[in-house]
Structure formats: structure tokens, C-alpha cells
């Protein structure tokens, strides 16, 4: 098993990291996301310092394309394969436009999912707990018929919120949904959509 792993690692390291990660980094378990991320680092030849894996998961969650962006950037910045928390902190501000693009590329403009995300971004702060009814009520501030046609009832909003949580853009818990205080949320807030586009 160890020999097969070493052969796989050697083969993968001949492929440019950006090509290798072209389809994103999926951490669907088992194993746990942190363990899966550690394997991804190992297979592309990166040696993370303590706490870096946790910091990456904090900043971009498990969003596959955002993980691809971060791992590719860390690979470019790596000194002989070693990557640090400082590397991540230096890179994140520069990665904001790409992270925003990664998120929006996982949605389709004009859909319930897309409209719900922007209603959440406009209406709630990071850490606020909200549910489908809360988001639906925010529709009262928007008069555009296209929005009302897409978000017909609280159930359609609830479905969209769950889908956004599955995409790792929102966090879901027993008491509702939250915008996580991380790089993905900051990337969205850095250039918010003009809500007139939803009207």
C-alpha cells in the first residue's frame, strides 16, 4: 500500500498542479474533510505547517473550486514544498477576485439559487442566523416581478438555502443558516451584485 501511494505521488507530481486540480478538490467523506485535505496536500507535494489545514478549511470551507484556487496558489508560493500559515494569509487578499468567480461559477445566473444568495448577502451579516422565512421576508424590499416569480414561496427559498450549504457557501446548523466569516464571504462582499439586476 505504501509503495502504491508513493508511485501515485510520483506520477501526480509530473502533472502541473493547476492541470491536476482543474476539476476542483472534492473532500466528500469518508475520510473527514481535514484528512482528505491532508491527502490532497501530500499528493501534490505540499508540506503544510501546523494549523494550515484548519486555516484553509476555515477560509474556503469545502468548496471544490475555491480549494483548487487556494492549493494552486500555495503550490506556486511553496519553498521546496513547505507552505505556512503566513503564505495563506499573504495570498488570500490577492485571491479574492478568483474566489468570487469560483463561487459564482457554481451557480447559474437568474436561478432561485443565484437570487437567494444575493438576498442573503444583502440582508444578513456574517454570523447572523436566518432561515427560509427570514430570507423570504426580505423580498418585500424588492419590487421586481422577476424576483417574485423565482422565489415563489418559503419552500423554494429553503431548498435554495440547503443547496447553497451543500455548495459550502453557507453553513447549516440546527438553528438555521449562516454566512461564515471567511474568505468566500469576504470575496462576495468585496464586489456585491447590484440588486437592481434582480428586479
Rosetta constraint file for C-alpha pairs under 8 A:
AtomPair CA 1 CA 5 HARMONIC 6.21 0.50
AtomPair CA 2 CA 6 HARMONIC 6.19 0.50
AtomPair CA 3 CA 7 HARMONIC 6.17 0.50
AtomPair CA 4 CA 8 HARMONIC 6.10 0.50
AtomPair CA 5 CA 9 HARMONIC 6.08 0.50
AtomPair CA 6 CA 10 HARMONIC 6.11 0.50
AtomPair CA 7 CA 11 HARMONIC 6.16 0.50
AtomPair CA 8 CA 12 HARMONIC 6.09 0.50
AtomPair CA 8 CA 43 HARMONIC 7.69 0.50
AtomPair CA 9 CA 13 HARMONIC 6.18 0.50
AtomPair CA 9 CA 42 HARMONIC 7.77 0.50
AtomPair CA 9 CA 43 HARMONIC 5.01 0.50
AtomPair CA 9 CA 44 HARMONIC 7.07 0.50
AtomPair CA 9 CA 45 HARMONIC 7.69 0.50
AtomPair CA 10 CA 14 HARMONIC 6.95 0.50
AtomPair CA 11 CA 15 HARMONIC 7.46 0.50
AtomPair CA 12 CA 20 HARMONIC 7.58 0.50
AtomPair CA 12 CA 43 HARMONIC 6.87 0.50
AtomPair CA 12 CA 44 HARMONIC 6.68 0.50
AtomPair CA 13 CA 17 HARMONIC 7.72 0.50
AtomPair CA 13 CA 43 HARMONIC 7.48 0.50
AtomPair CA 13 CA 44 HARMONIC 5.90 0.50
AtomPair CA 13 CA 45 HARMONIC 6.90 0.50
AtomPair CA 15 CA 19 HARMONIC 6.77 0.50
AtomPair CA 15 CA 20 HARMONIC 6.18 0.50
AtomPair CA 16 CA 20 HARMONIC 6.17 0.50
AtomPair CA 17 CA 21 HARMONIC 6.07 0.50
AtomPair CA 17 CA 44 HARMONIC 6.82 0.50
AtomPair CA 17 CA 72 HARMONIC 6.13 0.50
AtomPair CA 17 CA 75 HARMONIC 7.35 0.50
AtomPair CA 18 CA 22 HARMONIC 5.85 0.50
AtomPair CA 18 CA 68 HARMONIC 7.82 0.50
AtomPair CA 18 CA 72 HARMONIC 5.84 0.50
AtomPair CA 21 CA 25 HARMONIC 6.44 0.50
AtomPair CA 21 CA 68 HARMONIC 5.79 0.50
AtomPair CA 21 CA 72 HARMONIC 7.71 0.50
AtomPair CA 22 CA 68 HARMONIC 7.36 0.50
AtomPair CA 23 CA 64 HARMONIC 7.95 0.50
AtomPair CA 23 CA 65 HARMONIC 7.24 0.50
AtomPair CA 23 CA 68 HARMONIC 7.99 0.50
AtomPair CA 24 CA 64 HARMONIC 4.61 0.50
AtomPair CA 24 CA 65 HARMONIC 4.51 0.50
AtomPair CA 24 CA 66 HARMONIC 7.62 0.50
AtomPair CA 24 CA 67 HARMONIC 6.83 0.50
AtomPair CA 24 CA 68 HARMONIC 5.01 0.50
AtomPair CA 25 CA 40 HARMONIC 7.88 0.50
AtomPair CA 25 CA 63 HARMONIC 7.83 0.50
AtomPair CA 25 CA 64 HARMONIC 4.47 0.50
AtomPair CA 25 CA 65 HARMONIC 6.53 0.50
AtomPair CA 25 CA 67 HARMONIC 5.87 0.50
AtomPair CA 25 CA 68 HARMONIC 5.61 0.50
AtomPair CA 26 CA 62 HARMONIC 7.31 0.50
AtomPair CA 26 CA 63 HARMONIC 7.68 0.50
AtomPair CA 26 CA 64 HARMONIC 5.14 0.50
AtomPair CA 27 CA 32 HARMONIC 7.79 0.50
AtomPair CA 27 CA 33 HARMONIC 5.30 0.50
AtomPair CA 27 CA 36 HARMONIC 5.72 0.50
AtomPair CA 27 CA 37 HARMONIC 6.73 0.50
AtomPair CA 27 CA 62 HARMONIC 6.43 0.50
AtomPair CA 27 CA 64 HARMONIC 7.53 0.50
AtomPair CA 28 CA 32 HARMONIC 7.89 0.50
AtomPair CA 28 CA 33 HARMONIC 6.91 0.50
AtomPair CA 29 CA 33 HARMONIC 6.51 0.50
AtomPair CA 29 CA 36 HARMONIC 7.57 0.50
AtomPair CA 31 CA 35 HARMONIC 6.10 0.50
AtomPair CA 31 CA 36 HARMONIC 5.97 0.50
AtomPair CA 32 CA 36 HARMONIC 6.21 0.50
AtomPair CA 33 CA 37 HARMONIC 6.01 0.50
AtomPair CA 33 CA 62 HARMONIC 7.50 0.50
AtomPair CA 34 CA 38 HARMONIC 6.15 0.50
AtomPair CA 34 CA 53 HARMONIC 6.57 0.50
AtomPair CA 34 CA 54 HARMONIC 7.07 0.50
AtomPair CA 34 CA 57 HARMONIC 7.59 0.50
AtomPair CA 35 CA 39 HARMONIC 6.37 0.50
AtomPair CA 36 CA 40 HARMONIC 6.35 0.50
AtomPair CA 37 CA 41 HARMONIC 6.26 0.50
AtomPair CA 37 CA 53 HARMONIC 7.01 0.50
AtomPair CA 38 CA 42 HARMONIC 6.17 0.50
AtomPair CA 38 CA 53 HARMONIC 6.94 0.50
AtomPair CA 39 CA 43 HARMONIC 6.05 0.50
AtomPair CA 40 CA 44 HARMONIC 6.40 0.50
AtomPair CA 41 CA 45 HARMONIC 6.24 0.50
AtomPair CA 41 CA 46 HARMONIC 4.91 0.50
AtomPair CA 41 CA 47 HARMONIC 6.70 0.50
AtomPair CA 41 CA 48 HARMONIC 7.41 0.50
AtomPair CA 41 CA 71 HARMONIC 7.74 0.50
AtomPair CA 42 CA 46 HARMONIC 5.56 0.50
AtomPair CA 42 CA 47 HARMONIC 6.65 0.50
AtomPair CA 45 CA 81 HARMONIC 5.91 0.50
AtomPair CA 46 CA 75 HARMONIC 6.80 0.50
AtomPair CA 46 CA 78 HARMONIC 7.39 0.50
AtomPair CA 46 CA 81 HARMONIC 4.64 0.50
AtomPair CA 46 CA 82 HARMONIC 5.91 0.50
AtomPair CA 46 CA 83 HARMONIC 6.68 0.50
AtomPair CA 47 CA 81 HARMONIC 5.65 0.50
AtomPair CA 47 CA 82 HARMONIC 4.72 0.50
AtomPair CA 47 CA 83 HARMONIC 6.03 0.50
AtomPair CA 48 CA 52 HARMONIC 5.90 0.50
AtomPair CA 48 CA 53 HARMONIC 7.02 0.50
AtomPair CA 48 CA 82 HARMONIC 6.03 0.50
AtomPair CA 48 CA 83 HARMONIC 4.98 0.50
AtomPair CA 48 CA 84 HARMONIC 6.03 0.50
AtomPair CA 49 CA 82 HARMONIC 7.41 0.50
AtomPair CA 49 CA 83 HARMONIC 6.37 0.50
AtomPair CA 49 CA 84 HARMONIC 5.29 0.50
AtomPair CA 49 CA 85 HARMONIC 7.03 0.50
AtomPair CA 51 CA 55 HARMONIC 6.15 0.50
AtomPair CA 51 CA 85 HARMONIC 7.26 0.50
AtomPair CA 52 CA 56 HARMONIC 6.15 0.50
AtomPair CA 52 CA 84 HARMONIC 6.41 0.50
AtomPair CA 52 CA 85 HARMONIC 5.28 0.50
AtomPair CA 52 CA 88 HARMONIC 7.89 0.50
AtomPair CA 53 CA 57 HARMONIC 6.36 0.50
AtomPair CA 54 CA 58 HARMONIC 6.10 0.50
AtomPair CA 55 CA 59 HARMONIC 6.14 0.50
AtomPair CA 55 CA 85 HARMONIC 7.43 0.50
AtomPair CA 56 CA 60 HARMONIC 6.17 0.50
AtomPair CA 56 CA 61 HARMONIC 7.26 0.50
AtomPair CA 56 CA 67 HARMONIC 7.90 0.50
AtomPair CA 56 CA 70 HARMONIC 7.83 0.50
AtomPair CA 56 CA 88 HARMONIC 7.71 0.50
AtomPair CA 57 CA 61 HARMONIC 4.43 0.50
AtomPair CA 57 CA 62 HARMONIC 6.44 0.50
AtomPair CA 58 CA 182 HARMONIC 6.41 0.50
AtomPair CA 59 CA 181 HARMONIC 8.00 0.50
AtomPair CA 59 CA 182 HARMONIC 4.60 0.50
AtomPair CA 59 CA 183 HARMONIC 4.85 0.50
AtomPair CA 59 CA 184 HARMONIC 6.75 0.50
AtomPair CA 60 CA 66 HARMONIC 6.18 0.50
AtomPair CA 60 CA 67 HARMONIC 6.55 0.50
AtomPair CA 60 CA 182 HARMONIC 6.66 0.50
AtomPair CA 60 CA 183 HARMONIC 6.01 0.50
AtomPair CA 60 CA 184 HARMONIC 5.66 0.50
AtomPair CA 61 CA 67 HARMONIC 7.97 0.50
AtomPair CA 61 CA 168 HARMONIC 6.04 0.50
AtomPair CA 61 CA 169 HARMONIC 7.77 0.50
AtomPair CA 62 CA 66 HARMONIC 7.95 0.50
AtomPair CA 62 CA 67 HARMONIC 6.89 0.50
AtomPair CA 62 CA 167 HARMONIC 7.89 0.50
AtomPair CA 62 CA 168 HARMONIC 5.74 0.50
AtomPair CA 63 CA 67 HARMONIC 6.07 0.50
AtomPair CA 63 CA 167 HARMONIC 6.10 0.50
AtomPair CA 63 CA 168 HARMONIC 5.22 0.50
AtomPair CA 63 CA 169 HARMONIC 7.15 0.50
AtomPair CA 64 CA 68 HARMONIC 6.26 0.50
AtomPair CA 65 CA 69 HARMONIC 6.32 0.50
AtomPair CA 65 CA 102 HARMONIC 5.70 0.50
AtomPair CA 65 CA 103 HARMONIC 7.75 0.50
AtomPair CA 66 CA 70 HARMONIC 6.30 0.50
AtomPair CA 66 CA 99 HARMONIC 5.67 0.50
AtomPair CA 66 CA 102 HARMONIC 5.82 0.50
AtomPair CA 66 CA 103 HARMONIC 7.39 0.50
AtomPair CA 67 CA 71 HARMONIC 5.97 0.50
AtomPair CA 68 CA 72 HARMONIC 5.97 0.50
AtomPair CA 69 CA 73 HARMONIC 6.20 0.50
AtomPair CA 69 CA 95 HARMONIC 7.71 0.50
AtomPair CA 69 CA 98 HARMONIC 7.36 0.50
AtomPair CA 69 CA 99 HARMONIC 7.16 0.50
AtomPair CA 70 CA 74 HARMONIC 6.11 0.50
AtomPair CA 70 CA 92 HARMONIC 7.89 0.50
AtomPair CA 70 CA 95 HARMONIC 7.73 0.50
AtomPair CA 71 CA 75 HARMONIC 6.02 0.50
AtomPair CA 72 CA 76 HARMONIC 6.32 0.50
AtomPair CA 73 CA 77 HARMONIC 6.27 0.50
AtomPair CA 73 CA 91 HARMONIC 7.28 0.50
AtomPair CA 74 CA 78 HARMONIC 5.86 0.50
AtomPair CA 74 CA 83 HARMONIC 6.63 0.50
AtomPair CA 74 CA 87 HARMONIC 7.02 0.50
AtomPair CA 74 CA 88 HARMONIC 6.99 0.50
AtomPair CA 74 CA 91 HARMONIC 7.82 0.50
AtomPair CA 75 CA 81 HARMONIC 7.29 0.50
AtomPair CA 75 CA 83 HARMONIC 7.88 0.50
AtomPair CA 77 CA 83 HARMONIC 7.50 0.50
AtomPair CA 77 CA 87 HARMONIC 7.13 0.50
AtomPair CA 78 CA 82 HARMONIC 5.43 0.50
AtomPair CA 78 CA 83 HARMONIC 5.26 0.50
AtomPair CA 79 CA 83 HARMONIC 6.97 0.50
AtomPair CA 83 CA 87 HARMONIC 6.37 0.50
AtomPair CA 84 CA 88 HARMONIC 6.67 0.50
AtomPair CA 85 CA 89 HARMONIC 6.27 0.50
AtomPair CA 86 CA 90 HARMONIC 6.13 0.50
AtomPair CA 87 CA 91 HARMONIC 6.14 0.50
AtomPair CA 88 CA 92 HARMONIC 6.04 0.50
AtomPair CA 89 CA 93 HARMONIC 7.61 0.50
AtomPair CA 90 CA 94 HARMONIC 7.70 0.50
AtomPair CA 91 CA 95 HARMONIC 6.23 0.50
AtomPair CA 92 CA 96 HARMONIC 6.46 0.50
AtomPair CA 92 CA 183 HARMONIC 7.11 0.50
AtomPair CA 95 CA 99 HARMONIC 6.02 0.50
AtomPair CA 96 CA 100 HARMONIC 6.12 0.50
AtomPair CA 96 CA 183 HARMONIC 7.34 0.50
AtomPair CA 96 CA 184 HARMONIC 7.92 0.50
AtomPair CA 96 CA 186 HARMONIC 7.70 0.50
AtomPair CA 96 CA 187 HARMONIC 4.99 0.50
AtomPair CA 96 CA 190 HARMONIC 7.82 0.50
AtomPair CA 97 CA 101 HARMONIC 6.28 0.50
AtomPair CA 97 CA 187 HARMONIC 6.70 0.50
AtomPair CA 98 CA 102 HARMONIC 6.07 0.50
AtomPair CA 99 CA 103 HARMONIC 6.36 0.50
AtomPair CA 99 CA 183 HARMONIC 7.89 0.50
AtomPair CA 99 CA 184 HARMONIC 6.43 0.50
AtomPair CA 99 CA 187 HARMONIC 6.24 0.50
AtomPair CA 100 CA 104 HARMONIC 6.32 0.50
AtomPair CA 100 CA 184 HARMONIC 6.92 0.50
AtomPair CA 100 CA 187 HARMONIC 5.07 0.50
AtomPair CA 100 CA 188 HARMONIC 5.64 0.50
AtomPair CA 101 CA 105 HARMONIC 5.90 0.50
AtomPair CA 102 CA 106 HARMONIC 6.67 0.50
AtomPair CA 103 CA 107 HARMONIC 7.14 0.50
AtomPair CA 103 CA 169 HARMONIC 7.57 0.50
AtomPair CA 103 CA 184 HARMONIC 7.63 0.50
AtomPair CA 104 CA 108 HARMONIC 7.49 0.50
AtomPair CA 106 CA 167 HARMONIC 7.86 0.50
AtomPair CA 107 CA 111 HARMONIC 7.92 0.50
AtomPair CA 107 CA 113 HARMONIC 6.86 0.50
AtomPair CA 107 CA 114 HARMONIC 5.99 0.50
AtomPair CA 108 CA 113 HARMONIC 7.70 0.50
AtomPair CA 108 CA 114 HARMONIC 6.36 0.50
AtomPair CA 109 CA 114 HARMONIC 5.74 0.50
AtomPair CA 109 CA 115 HARMONIC 7.92 0.50
AtomPair CA 110 CA 114 HARMONIC 6.23 0.50
AtomPair CA 110 CA 115 HARMONIC 6.74 0.50
AtomPair CA 110 CA 198 HARMONIC 7.94 0.50
AtomPair CA 111 CA 115 HARMONIC 6.25 0.50
AtomPair CA 111 CA 150 HARMONIC 6.88 0.50
AtomPair CA 112 CA 116 HARMONIC 5.89 0.50
AtomPair CA 112 CA 150 HARMONIC 5.47 0.50
AtomPair CA 112 CA 151 HARMONIC 6.11 0.50
AtomPair CA 112 CA 156 HARMONIC 7.53 0.50
AtomPair CA 112 CA 157 HARMONIC 7.38 0.50
AtomPair CA 112 CA 160 HARMONIC 6.46 0.50
AtomPair CA 113 CA 117 HARMONIC 6.24 0.50
AtomPair CA 113 CA 160 HARMONIC 4.99 0.50
AtomPair CA 113 CA 161 HARMONIC 7.52 0.50
AtomPair CA 113 CA 163 HARMONIC 7.47 0.50
AtomPair CA 113 CA 164 HARMONIC 7.15 0.50
AtomPair CA 114 CA 118 HARMONIC 6.58 0.50
AtomPair CA 115 CA 119 HARMONIC 6.23 0.50
AtomPair CA 115 CA 147 HARMONIC 7.26 0.50
AtomPair CA 115 CA 150 HARMONIC 7.91 0.50
AtomPair CA 115 CA 198 HARMONIC 6.89 0.50
AtomPair CA 116 CA 120 HARMONIC 6.19 0.50
AtomPair CA 116 CA 135 HARMONIC 7.59 0.50
AtomPair CA 116 CA 151 HARMONIC 7.92 0.50
AtomPair CA 116 CA 157 HARMONIC 6.71 0.50
AtomPair CA 116 CA 160 HARMONIC 6.64 0.50
AtomPair CA 116 CA 161 HARMONIC 7.25 0.50
AtomPair CA 117 CA 121 HARMONIC 6.20 0.50
AtomPair CA 117 CA 161 HARMONIC 7.91 0.50
AtomPair CA 117 CA 164 HARMONIC 7.57 0.50
AtomPair CA 118 CA 122 HARMONIC 6.03 0.50
AtomPair CA 118 CA 192 HARMONIC 7.98 0.50
AtomPair CA 118 CA 193 HARMONIC 7.00 0.50
AtomPair CA 118 CA 195 HARMONIC 7.60 0.50
AtomPair CA 119 CA 123 HARMONIC 5.94 0.50
AtomPair CA 119 CA 135 HARMONIC 6.88 0.50
AtomPair CA 119 CA 138 HARMONIC 7.18 0.50
AtomPair CA 120 CA 124 HARMONIC 5.69 0.50
AtomPair CA 120 CA 135 HARMONIC 6.65 0.50
AtomPair CA 121 CA 125 HARMONIC 7.49 0.50
AtomPair CA 121 CA 188 HARMONIC 7.66 0.50
AtomPair CA 121 CA 189 HARMONIC 7.18 0.50
AtomPair CA 121 CA 192 HARMONIC 7.78 0.50
AtomPair CA 123 CA 135 HARMONIC 7.85 0.50
AtomPair CA 123 CA 138 HARMONIC 7.14 0.50
AtomPair CA 124 CA 128 HARMONIC 6.16 0.50
AtomPair CA 124 CA 179 HARMONIC 7.82 0.50
AtomPair CA 125 CA 179 HARMONIC 7.07 0.50
AtomPair CA 126 CA 178 HARMONIC 6.69 0.50
AtomPair CA 126 CA 179 HARMONIC 4.80 0.50
AtomPair CA 126 CA 180 HARMONIC 5.71 0.50
AtomPair CA 126 CA 181 HARMONIC 5.40 0.50
AtomPair CA 126 CA 185 HARMONIC 7.82 0.50
AtomPair CA 127 CA 178 HARMONIC 5.56 0.50
AtomPair CA 127 CA 179 HARMONIC 5.94 0.50
AtomPair CA 127 CA 180 HARMONIC 6.24 0.50
AtomPair CA 127 CA 181 HARMONIC 6.82 0.50
AtomPair CA 128 CA 177 HARMONIC 8.00 0.50
AtomPair CA 128 CA 178 HARMONIC 5.77 0.50
AtomPair CA 128 CA 179 HARMONIC 7.13 0.50
AtomPair CA 129 CA 175 HARMONIC 7.25 0.50
AtomPair CA 129 CA 176 HARMONIC 5.72 0.50
AtomPair CA 129 CA 177 HARMONIC 5.48 0.50
AtomPair CA 129 CA 178 HARMONIC 5.21 0.50
AtomPair CA 130 CA 134 HARMONIC 5.86 0.50
AtomPair CA 130 CA 135 HARMONIC 7.20 0.50
AtomPair CA 130 CA 176 HARMONIC 5.46 0.50
AtomPair CA 130 CA 177 HARMONIC 5.35 0.50
AtomPair CA 130 CA 178 HARMONIC 6.64 0.50
AtomPair CA 131 CA 135 HARMONIC 6.50 0.50
AtomPair CA 131 CA 158 HARMONIC 7.34 0.50
AtomPair CA 131 CA 176 HARMONIC 5.28 0.50
AtomPair CA 131 CA 177 HARMONIC 6.12 0.50
AtomPair CA 132 CA 136 HARMONIC 6.03 0.50
AtomPair CA 132 CA 154 HARMONIC 5.57 0.50
AtomPair CA 132 CA 155 HARMONIC 7.21 0.50
AtomPair CA 132 CA 157 HARMONIC 5.43 0.50
AtomPair CA 132 CA 158 HARMONIC 4.76 0.50
AtomPair CA 132 CA 161 HARMONIC 7.19 0.50
AtomPair CA 133 CA 137 HARMONIC 6.13 0.50
AtomPair CA 133 CA 154 HARMONIC 5.65 0.50
AtomPair CA 133 CA 157 HARMONIC 7.95 0.50
AtomPair CA 134 CA 138 HARMONIC 6.72 0.50
AtomPair CA 135 CA 139 HARMONIC 7.25 0.50
AtomPair CA 135 CA 157 HARMONIC 7.29 0.50
AtomPair CA 136 CA 151 HARMONIC 7.66 0.50
AtomPair CA 136 CA 153 HARMONIC 7.32 0.50
AtomPair CA 136 CA 154 HARMONIC 5.84 0.50
AtomPair CA 136 CA 157 HARMONIC 6.76 0.50
AtomPair CA 138 CA 142 HARMONIC 7.46 0.50
AtomPair CA 139 CA 143 HARMONIC 7.57 0.50
AtomPair CA 139 CA 147 HARMONIC 7.73 0.50
AtomPair CA 139 CA 148 HARMONIC 7.39 0.50
AtomPair CA 142 CA 147 HARMONIC 7.60 0.50
AtomPair CA 142 CA 199 HARMONIC 6.90 0.50
AtomPair CA 143 CA 147 HARMONIC 7.83 0.50
AtomPair CA 143 CA 148 HARMONIC 7.98 0.50
AtomPair CA 143 CA 199 HARMONIC 6.57 0.50
AtomPair CA 144 CA 148 HARMONIC 6.94 0.50
AtomPair CA 144 CA 198 HARMONIC 6.85 0.50
AtomPair CA 144 CA 199 HARMONIC 3.65 0.50
AtomPair CA 145 CA 149 HARMONIC 6.07 0.50
AtomPair CA 145 CA 199 HARMONIC 6.49 0.50
AtomPair CA 146 CA 150 HARMONIC 6.29 0.50
AtomPair CA 146 CA 198 HARMONIC 6.86 0.50
AtomPair CA 146 CA 199 HARMONIC 5.91 0.50
AtomPair CA 147 CA 151 HARMONIC 6.04 0.50
AtomPair CA 147 CA 198 HARMONIC 5.98 0.50
AtomPair CA 147 CA 199 HARMONIC 6.09 0.50
AtomPair CA 148 CA 152 HARMONIC 5.77 0.50
AtomPair CA 151 CA 156 HARMONIC 6.14 0.50
AtomPair CA 151 CA 157 HARMONIC 6.30 0.50
AtomPair CA 152 CA 156 HARMONIC 6.59 0.50
AtomPair CA 153 CA 157 HARMONIC 6.76 0.50
AtomPair CA 154 CA 158 HARMONIC 6.07 0.50
AtomPair CA 155 CA 159 HARMONIC 6.18 0.50
AtomPair CA 156 CA 160 HARMONIC 6.28 0.50
AtomPair CA 157 CA 161 HARMONIC 6.14 0.50
AtomPair CA 158 CA 162 HARMONIC 6.27 0.50
AtomPair CA 159 CA 163 HARMONIC 6.23 0.50
AtomPair CA 160 CA 164 HARMONIC 6.17 0.50
AtomPair CA 161 CA 165 HARMONIC 6.25 0.50
AtomPair CA 161 CA 170 HARMONIC 7.60 0.50
AtomPair CA 161 CA 177 HARMONIC 7.60 0.50
AtomPair CA 162 CA 166 HARMONIC 6.24 0.50
AtomPair CA 162 CA 172 HARMONIC 7.59 0.50
AtomPair CA 163 CA 167 HARMONIC 6.27 0.50
AtomPair CA 164 CA 168 HARMONIC 6.37 0.50
AtomPair CA 164 CA 169 HARMONIC 5.48 0.50
AtomPair CA 164 CA 170 HARMONIC 5.70 0.50
AtomPair CA 165 CA 169 HARMONIC 5.66 0.50
AtomPair CA 165 CA 170 HARMONIC 4.47 0.50
AtomPair CA 165 CA 171 HARMONIC 5.41 0.50
AtomPair CA 165 CA 172 HARMONIC 6.07 0.50
AtomPair CA 165 CA 177 HARMONIC 7.98 0.50
AtomPair CA 166 CA 170 HARMONIC 7.90 0.50
AtomPair CA 169 CA 179 HARMONIC 7.45 0.50
AtomPair CA 169 CA 180 HARMONIC 7.95 0.50
AtomPair CA 169 CA 184 HARMONIC 7.12 0.50
AtomPair CA 169 CA 185 HARMONIC 7.68 0.50
AtomPair CA 170 CA 177 HARMONIC 6.56 0.50
AtomPair CA 170 CA 178 HARMONIC 5.79 0.50
AtomPair CA 170 CA 179 HARMONIC 5.22 0.50
AtomPair CA 170 CA 180 HARMONIC 6.51 0.50
AtomPair CA 171 CA 177 HARMONIC 5.56 0.50
AtomPair CA 171 CA 178 HARMONIC 5.21 0.50
AtomPair CA 171 CA 179 HARMONIC 6.44 0.50
AtomPair CA 171 CA 180 HARMONIC 6.47 0.50
AtomPair CA 172 CA 176 HARMONIC 5.88 0.50
AtomPair CA 172 CA 177 HARMONIC 4.51 0.50
AtomPair CA 172 CA 178 HARMONIC 6.54 0.50
AtomPair CA 173 CA 177 HARMONIC 6.25 0.50
AtomPair CA 179 CA 185 HARMONIC 6.64 0.50
AtomPair CA 180 CA 185 HARMONIC 6.53 0.50
AtomPair CA 181 CA 185 HARMONIC 6.41 0.50
AtomPair CA 181 CA 186 HARMONIC 7.49 0.50
AtomPair CA 182 CA 186 HARMONIC 6.27 0.50
AtomPair CA 183 CA 187 HARMONIC 5.90 0.50
AtomPair CA 184 CA 188 HARMONIC 6.46 0.50
AtomPair CA 185 CA 189 HARMONIC 6.21 0.50
AtomPair CA 186 CA 190 HARMONIC 5.90 0.50
AtomPair CA 187 CA 191 HARMONIC 7.22 0.50
AtomPair CA 188 CA 192 HARMONIC 5.95 0.50
AtomPair CA 193 CA 197 HARMONIC 7.54 0.50
AtomPair CA 194 CA 198 HARMONIC 7.91 0.50
AtomPair CA 195 CA 199 HARMONIC 7.00 0.50
